Amino acid sequence: MLGVLSITFLVPHLILGIAFHVTLPGWALWPHIFLVMAAYFIWYWRHGGQTLAMQTWKIRIESVTGGIPSRKQAWLRYCLAWAGICFFGAGLVWALFDRERQFLHDRLAGTRIVFQQ
């Protein structure tokens, strides 16, 4: 993720600063990070169900029907994951009490994490 953010975030902002002597205010940088990370996660979830880190841990995301998550499900999962993390990690703690150990954002988005052999 750091490499992706470096290329898609740092480089454009460095060019803006060097070429045009413009620095965006801090509040304007957050939407950029949010969208870059959304593109990364959603693309990987929709093309194979795994990010690079998920491949290491041998887990993947799928819809509850067993297929590839729809674009809507992937966006919903991404946005709800942010909300769950920002709300003191409540969406992650949910997995401790869930009967299938799924996160709250997976339950609400109609996706699930599956472990591969």
Secondary structure, DSSP 8 states (H G I E B T S, - for coil): -HHHHIIIIIHHHHHHHHHH-----HHHHHHHHHHHHHHHHHHHHHTTS--HHHHHHTEEEEETTSS---HHHHHHHHHHHHHHHHTTTHHHHHHHHSTT---HHHHHHTEEEEE--
